Amino acid sequence: MPIDSTWLRCPNCLLDLQPHGERVIGCAQGHRFDLSRHDIATLLPPRAPRTIGDDREMLEARRRLLDSGAYEPVADAIVHFAENVATDGTHRRKGESSERPLRIADLGCGTGQYAQRLAVRFPDSALLVADRSPVAVRMSLRAIPAASGVVLDLWRPLPIRDASADLALNVFAPRNPVEFARIIRPAGRLIVVVPTAEHLIELRRLGLMLDVPAGKSERVRAQLEPVGFQLGDASTIEYAIPADAATRALLVGMGPSAHHDAGSAQLFADEELSVTVSVEVLSFDRV
């Protein structure tokens, strides 16, 4: 079975999913789900909206930008907070062997580069990469072939079993606080990355990108603390990167501003800008 069904529950009846044949998973109620030729399970709830998530062009721009190392300090901070979980012993339930692999879920995985960093740091970990975009899940599995890939809707009840993750990532992605609290085991950890109002501010001033509302991290805390998360560590990562026309095109094209038709003359101007990367990396403990 090319997918680890121990992560999964049925999106229809919420019962655990198990292998049924070589490329089928199903539940005790008889619901069956075929794996794609890319070994991906599509587990959308009944009457799910017909959205597809980020398209191929946006994801390819993101992959190229991340491959350049422009967001490497952000990835470093994620790995650092993950190391705190992996080394303090709290990821093991009482009575479990110390050899149990760390279970990591990337919720809104995009191109999979952040999860890939964790896979390198924790080579024995079990990884789940999940996104609404089938293209994103395929890209993530190319980056991490040993991971399990699922297409799901982050806004709805998740087809992921209770307390099945020791660590979850949510990087520039939608949040579902109640469901995140359900799938992360007690004493587990959720790492959230959100932009500050200064993120890529130079491009926003040129009309190339949509604004980021101030106080985003405070809103994240207000969402997560009532459902059982406690802020542990937080770090503001802020630095400048050189951005020529090609880099500006990637920065604009990799996010929701890709569909914002403004400032095209500035986007393709020859001069190089210094652009601010400014994000908050928040680590929440599941209490």
Residue pairs with C-beta under 8 A, 6 or more apart in sequence:
1 19
1 22
1 23
1 25
2 23
2 35
2 39
3 25
3 35
3 39
3 40
3 41
3 148
3 149
3 150
4 126
4 128
4 148
5 16
5 17
5 18
5 19
5 25
6 161
6 164
7 103
7 105
7 126
7 128
7 148
7 150
7 160
7 161
7 164
8 16
8 17
8 25
8 41
8 43
8 150
8 159
8 160
8 161
9 15
9 16
9 17
9 27
9 159
9 160
9 161
10 16
10 17
10 26
10 27
10 29
10 31
10 43
10 159
11 43
11 44
11 45
11 46
11 152
11 156
11 157
11 159
12 27
12 29
12 31
12 45
12 46
13 27
13 29
13 31
14 157
15 27
15 28
15 29
16 27
16 28
16 161
17 25
17 26
17 27
17 33
17 159
18 25
18 26
18 27
19 25
20 26
20 32
23 34
23 35
24 32
24 33
24 34
24 35
25 32
25 33
25 35
25 41
26 32
26 33
33 41
33 42
33 43
35 41
36 42
36 134
38 137
38 138
38 141
38 149
39 141
39 149
40 134
40 137
40 138
40 141
40 149
40 150
40 151
41 148
41 149
41 150
41 151
42 134
42 150
42 151
43 150
43 151
43 152
43 159
44 151
44 152
44 153
44 156
45 153
45 156
45 157
45 159
48 153
48 156
49 153
51 132
51 153
52 132
52 133
52 134
53 131
53 132
53 133
53 134
53 135
53 136
54 62
54 110
54 131
54 133
54 135
54 136
55 133
55 135
56 135
57 253
57 258
58 253
58 254
58 255
58 258
59 110
59 111
59 133
59 135
59 136
59 139
59 254
61 249
61 250
61 253
61 254
61 258
62 110
62 111
62 250
62 254
62 255
63 111
63 113
63 139
64 250
65 71
65 247
65 250
65 251
65 254
66 111
66 113
67 113
68 247
68 250
70 241
70 247
70 277
71 277
73 237
73 239
73 277
74 171
74 193
74 237
74 277
74 279
74 281
75 113
75 114
75 117
77 235
77 237
77 281
78 114
78 117
78 118
78 169
78 171
78 191
78 193
78 281
79 117
79 118
79 121
81 189
81 191
81 233
81 235
81 281
81 283
82 104
82 118
82 121
82 122
82 167
82 189
82 191
83 121
84 189
84 232
84 233
84 283
85 91
85 102
85 166
85 167
85 188
85 189
86 102
86 122
86 167
89 98
90 187
91 100
91 102
91 103
91 166
91 167
91 187
91 188
92 98
92 100
93 185
101 122
101 124
101 125
101 126
102 122
102 124
102 125
102 126
102 166
102 167
103 125
103 126
103 128
103 164
103 165
103 166
103 167
104 115
104 118
104 122
104 125
104 126
104 127
104 128
104 165
104 166
104 167
104 168
104 169
105 127
105 128
105 130
105 160
105 164
105 165
105 167
105 168
105 169
105 183
106 112
106 114
106 115
106 127
106 128
106 129
106 130
106 140
106 168
106 169
106 171
107 130
107 154
107 158
107 168
107 169
107 170
107 173
107 176
107 180
108 130
108 131
108 154
108 169
108 170
108 171
108 172
108 173
108 174
109 115
109 129
109 130
109 131
109 136
109 137
109 140
109 169
110 131
110 136
110 139
110 140
110 171
110 172
110 173
111 136
111 139
111 140
111 143
112 129
112 136
112 139
112 140
112 141
112 142
112 143
112 144
112 147
113 143
114 169
114 171
115 127
115 129
115 140
115 143
115 144
115 147
115 169
116 140
116 143
116 144
118 125
118 127
118 167
118 169
119 125
119 127
119 144
119 146
119 147
126 148
127 144
127 146
127 147
127 148
128 147
128 148
128 149
128 150
128 160
128 165
129 137
129 140
129 141
129 144
129 147
129 148
129 149
129 150
130 137
130 149
130 150
130 151
130 152
130 154
130 158
130 160
131 137
131 140
131 151
131 152
132 151
132 152
132 153
132 154
133 151
134 151
137 149
137 150
137 151
138 149
140 147
140 149
141 147
141 149
150 159
150 160
152 158
152 159
152 160
154 173
154 174
154 175
154 176
155 174
155 176
156 176
157 179
158 176
158 179
158 182
158 183
160 179
160 183
161 183
162 182
162 183
163 182
163 183
163 184
163 185
163 186
163 188
164 183
164 185
165 183
165 184
165 185
165 188
166 184
166 185
166 188
166 189
167 184
167 188
167 189
167 190
167 191
168 180
168 183
168 184
168 188
168 189
168 190
168 191
169 191
169 193
170 180
170 190
170 191
170 192
170 193
171 191
171 192
171 193
172 193
172 194
172 195
172 255
175 192
175 220
175 223
175 224
177 223
177 224
177 226
177 227
177 229
178 227
180 190
180 224
180 227
180 229
181 224
181 227
181 228
181 229
181 286
184 190
184 286
185 286
186 286
186 287
187 285
187 286
187 287
188 285
188 286
189 232
189 283
189 284
189 285
189 286
190 224
190 229
190 283
190 284
190 286
191 281
191 282
191 283
191 284
192 220
192 224
192 281
192 282
192 284
193 279
193 280
193 281
193 282
194 216
194 217
194 220
194 279
194 280
194 282
195 212
195 216
195 278
195 279
195 280
196 212
196 214
196 216
196 217
196 236
196 238
196 278
196 279
196 280
197 211
197 212
197 213
197 214
197 216
197 278
198 238
198 276
198 278
199 212
199 276
199 277
199 278
199 279
200 209
200 251
200 275
200 276
200 277
200 278
201 276
201 278
202 243
202 273
202 274
202 275
202 276
203 209
203 243
203 248
203 251
203 252
203 273
203 275
204 210
204 211
204 212
206 263
206 266
207 262
207 263
207 266
208 248
208 252
208 257
208 260
208 262
208 263
208 266
208 267
209 251
209 252
209 255
209 257
209 260
210 256
210 257
210 260
216 280
217 234
217 280
217 282
220 282
221 231
221 282
224 231
224 284
225 231
228 286
228 287
229 284
229 285
229 286
229 287
230 284
230 285
230 287
231 282
231 283
231 284
231 285
232 283
232 284
232 285
233 282
233 283
234 280
234 281
234 282
234 283
235 280
235 281
236 278
236 279
236 280
236 281
237 277
237 278
237 279
237 280
237 281
238 276
238 277
238 278
238 279
239 276
239 277
240 274
240 275
240 276
240 277
241 247
241 274
241 275
241 277
242 272
242 273
242 274
242 275
243 251
243 272
243 273
243 274
243 275
244 272
245 267
245 268
245 269
245 270
247 275
248 267
248 273
248 275
249 267
249 268
251 275
252 258
252 260
252 267
